[in-house]
Amino acid sequence: MNGGLTRVDGPAAATGAPGPARDRPWPEARREARRAAPAPVPAEQVEPAAALGRTLAEPLTAVTDLPGFDTSAMDGWAVAGPGPWRPAGRLLAGSTPAPLADGRAVEIATGAQLPTGATGVLRREHGRLAHGLLHGQVGPGQDVRPRGQECRRGEVLLPAGTPVTAAVLGLAAAAGHDRLTVRRRPTVELLLLGDELQDSGVPGPGRVRDALGPLLPPWLAAAGAEVTGCRRIGDDRAVLRDAVRHASADVVVTTGGTASGPADFLHPVLAGEGARLLVDGVAVRPGHPMLLAALPGGGHLVGLPGNPLAAAAGALTLALPLLHALSGRPAPRRRTESAAVDLPGHPADTRLVPVVRTADGLVPLPFDGPAMLRGLAVAEAVAVVPPGGVRAGGPAEVLALP
């Protein structure tokens, strides 16, 4: 399988002669990552427990009115007509009530069905029993949840593309669903490249602990993916070639090997496999030597830098937008927040800066070097700082962390 590496984002010089590769502007690279997915992955119907973390493939509609009948919103008495009332009996949730005659009251629990004829609910703390009669003030419909208050049968509750959270599962169950139509999870194979990586213990001379093996799988899963494998591969071109050639996942994510050093084999491997580079370098700091390639078999490869914060920036830039598109999730709305202090910028590139929120706005965190995770570990978001920076009080785009 050898067709050469085709690059689609490197411009030629004005004369038509080949020119140096140009890093993609950061916003353009993110859009390209979403466009790389020709269509979302297929949908299937599953039981709710299997839908958690996936994405709705069609709108969630109500199968029944919610609530399905008039219910009591409080513990107390269901009453009919003006008081005082003569109380008799008790209604618990799940029971079927008999009609309530005018001038009568029945003790009722929160969530119990309101009897026909009831005009309101008198809260327990507002009622007073004297000489066999119940006294109190109740307005029409007081403390009653009317049928269909939350939704009516057939009403659209959530649009397609909504991630399935625990709250979505609860809503779907309350609205009468036994199965949900969701996208299958896009599959991801994670390849961690480098002889220097160590899985446990204090690193020896020239070695470093692998930080991306623990960090990336939860991030990818939060984007709707199923991580089917996580392998460490040493600096061996043939092993990397075989791993890429035989990968069956929708997306292969690699860490390291994206630059042009003596042990950086990713570019030549992709060239040998006939991959098509969609993005080869992004004008962003940290993380600019990242890439996105379309593989001959129909999948994609996202190459992340090996430094931890640079790899996190690459995941936010290329991997997560691609996975969101494959999962059928819409692009997130652009959000801006005020900077509490100046956010210095790079002269030409976008900066991704871990930040915390204060009463005055966004504040950048220290320890934001490409190899550092200390700032990211306590960050509440990542600020997108355009070339030239953001002045104090100015708006900065913010990215939510998975």
N, C-alpha and C positions, 0 to 999 in steps of 0.2 A: 504494500500500500504506500506508494511513493509518488506524490504529485507535486511536492514542493510546498513551501509555506506561502500562502497568499495573505498579504496584509492589505486591509481596506481603509486604514485610517492614516497612513503615512503619506504626506503630500510630496510632489515632485517640486524641484526648483522652478522658478519662473521660466527658465529657458527650456524646460522639459527634461533636463538631466535629473537623475535621482538625487534627492536631497536628504538631509538628516531626518530621522523619524521625529515626529512632533507628538508630544504627550497630549492626549485629549483633554480639553477643559472638563473640570469635574462635573458640572451639571450635564454636559453632553454625554459623558461616559455613563452616568446613571441612567439616562434615557436610553442609551444604546443597550444597556443590560436588560431593561424591560422589553425592548423591541426584539431582543434575541430570541425570546420565547415565541414561536409561531402561533401557539395556542395553548391553553391550559391543559394539564393532564386530564385523563378521562374521569368521569364521575361514577359513583356507585352508591347503592343504598346500604346503610349499615345500622346496627343498633346504636343507641346513643352513647354507650360506653366506648365504642370504637370510633366515635366521631370527634372526641376531644382532641383539640389541636389541629384538626383539619379545617377545611374551608367549605362553606355552603356553596353548592353548585347551582342551586335554584333558590328563589325567595322562600323564606319560611312563612307559611300562612297558618292562620288559626283553624284548627279542625272543629273547634267548638267555641261558643261564647265563653268569655272569661271575665268574671265568674259565670258559671252556667246557670245560676239562679240567684235570686236576691238572698244575701247573706247578712248575718249580724256582724258588725265591725267591732263590737264590744261585748264583754260579759255584762249581763243585766236581765232585762225583761223585754220581750216583744209585746207591744201593747196595740190595742185596736180602739180608735176613737179617743175622745177627750177623757181625762181621768176624773176622779180616781177609778182604779181598775180592781177587779177581783181576780187575784192570781190563782192559777191552777196548773200543775204539771211542770215538766222540765223538758227542754229540747237540747240535745247534744249534737255535735258535728257528726254527720253521717246518718242521722235519723230523718224519717219522712214525717213532716208535721201535718196535723189535722188543721182544718180552717179555724181561724180565731174569730169569735163573735165580738161584736161591738161591746165595749166596757169590760173586756177580759184581758188578762195578761198571762204570759207563760214565761217562766224563767228560761233564759237562752244563753248558750255559750258562744264565744267568738267563733265565727266560721260556720255556725249552724244555719241551715236553710230557714228563711223567714216564712212563717205560715201565711197562707192566703188570708187577707183581711187585716193583717198587721199594718199599722201606719207609721211605726217608728220603733226605735229601741231606746229604753230608758236605762242609762248606765247604772251599774250596781251602786256606785258611790253617790249617785244622785237620787236614788229611790228611798222611800221611807214607808215601812209597813206599820199600820196602826188600825186596830179593831178589824182585822181581816181584810183591809183594803190597802192597795198600793198607791202612794201619793208621789207626785213629781211633775216636772214640766218636760214635755217632749214635742218638738216641732215635727211637721210632716217629713218623713224620710230621714230623720235624724239617726246617725250612726248605722246606716244601712248601706251596704255595698250593692248597688243595683246590678242586675244581670247585664253582662256586656260592658261593664264600666271600663275594663282594661282593653278589651277588643271584642269584635264580633266575628262570627264564623266566616271564613274566607278572607279576612283582612290580612294584608301583608304586614308581618311583624318585623322582619329583617330582610335586607336585600341579599341577593347572591353576592358572593365575595366576602361575606362576613366570617372572620375566624371564629371557630367554635370554642367558646370558653365554657367554664363551669356554669356561669350565669345563663349562657345561651342554652345549655342542656336543660337547666331548670325551666326556662321559659318554654322550650319545646315540649317538655313533659306536661307542664301546666296547660298548654294549648292543645294537648291531645295526641302528640306524635309518639309513635312507637319505633319509627325508623327515620333516619335523616338521609337526604341525598347530598353527598359531599364529594369533593375531589379526593382522589387517592393522593397520598403524600408523594411529591416528587422525591425520587431516591437520590442520595448523595453518597459518593465514596470519597473519603478524606485520605489524602496521601501526605504524610509529613516527611519532608525531604531533609537529609543532612546526616553526615557521620557524627556530628558533634552532639546530637540529641541524646539525653539520658532520661529514662522513665522514673527512676526512684533514687533516693539517697542524695547525699551532698555531691554535687558534680566534681569530678576529678579534673586534673589539669587539661585545659583546652576543651572541656565539655560544658554543656549547659543543660539545665532541666527543660524538658518539653513543656511549655506553657500553653501551647495552642491545642494540643490533644484534649486537655480539660476544658478550654475556653470555647472552642468553635462548635462542637456538637450541640450544646444547648442553644446557641445562637441560631444554628441552622434549623433545629427542631422548632424553635419559636417562629421561624418563617414558614412553617408548614412542612418541612422536609422530614424524610426518614433517612437517618444516617445508617447505611447498610454495612459499612466497613470503615475502619480507621487503621491504617497501616503506616509503619515507619519504614522508609526506604533510604538506604545509605546513598552516598554520592557515587552511584553506579548508573551510567547511561543506559545500559542494556536492560537492567531491572526496571528502570523508570519507563522505558519504551514498552516493555511487555505489560506493565501495569496500566498504562494509558491505552494500549492497543486492545486489551481484553476487558476493559472496564465496561460493565453493563448498566451502570447507573445513569439516570437522566443528567446528572451533573457530577463532574469530577472536580474536587477542590484540592489544590496542592498548596503547600506552604514552602517557601524558599525556592531557590533555583530560577528566579525570574529575571535576574540581572545578567551580566555578561562576564562573570568571573570564571576562573578555571574549572570550578565544580558546578557551574550553573548550566544544566543540561536541558532545561525545559524547552527553550526555543528550538534547538536542533532536533529534539524528539518530536515536537509538533510539526516541524518542517518535514521530517522523514515520514510522518503519518499522513501528510496531505491535509493537515488542519488549516482552517481559514481564520486568521486573526481578525477579530472584530474590534478589539481595543488592545493596543500594545503600549502601555504607559499612560498614566493619567497625571495631569498637572495638579497634584495635591501633595501636601506634606502633613504627616508622614505617609509613606506607602506608594510613591509614584511609580515604582517598577512593577505594577500589577498588570494582569492581562486577562482577556476573555477571548476564547477561541471556540469556533464551531467545529466539532469533530466529524469525521467522515461518516460515522455510523448514525448521526442524527443527534447525538448528545452535545453537551457543552463542557468546557473546562475553564475553571476560574483559577488563575494562578495568583496566589497571594504572596507578598514578601515574607521572609522568614522572621524578621523582627516582630515581636508580639503586638505592639501598638500599631505598627505599620500594617500588619495582617488584619487587625481589627478594622482599621480604616478601609482596607481593601474589601473586607466583608460587607461593610456598610455601603460601599460604593458600587460593587459589582455583584457579589454573591447574593445578598438579601434581595435587591430589586429583581434579579433573575428568578429567584425562588418564589417571590411574591407573584410574579407574572405567571409562572408555571402553575402555582396553586390557585390562580383565578382571583387573586386579591387585587383590588384597585390600588393605584399609586397613592401613597399617603398624601394628605393635604400639606402644602407647604406652611410651616408654622414659624413665626418670628417672635422673639422676645427681646427686651431691651438689655443692653450691656451695662453693667454697673460701673465698669472701668473700661479703659481702652483695651481692645483686643488687637494686638499687633498682627499685621499680615505679612505674608511673603511678597516680595516685589512682583512676582508673576504668577504664582500658584495659589490655589485655595489651601487654607489650613483647616484641619479638623482638630478641635481643641476640646478636651474633656472639661466640663463646667459643672458648677453647682448653682442652684437658684437661691438668691437672697432677697430681702425686702426691696433692695435697690435694683435688682436685676441679675444678670448672669455674671459669674465670677470665674475666671479660668483657674484651673488647678495646676500645681507644680507637678514635676515628674511626668512631663509629656513628651519625652524623647522617644524615638522610634522603637527602642528596645524596652521601654518602661511600661509597666501596667499599674503602678501604684496610684497614679492619678485616675485612670479609668475605673479602678476598683471602687472608688468612692464617688464617682461622677454620677450626676442625675441625668445628664444628657450630653450630647456632643454639639458644640457650636460650629457652624460652617462660616469661616472667616474668609471673605473674598480677598483677592490681591489688593494690597494697600491697607487692609485692616478695617476695623469698626471702631468709631469713636464712642466714648462713654455716652450713654443715653441713646445711641443709635440702635436700629434693629439688626438682629443677627438671626439667621435661620438656625433652627435647632432640630437635631435628629434624636428621636427616642432610641434608647438602648433596648435591645431585645430582653 
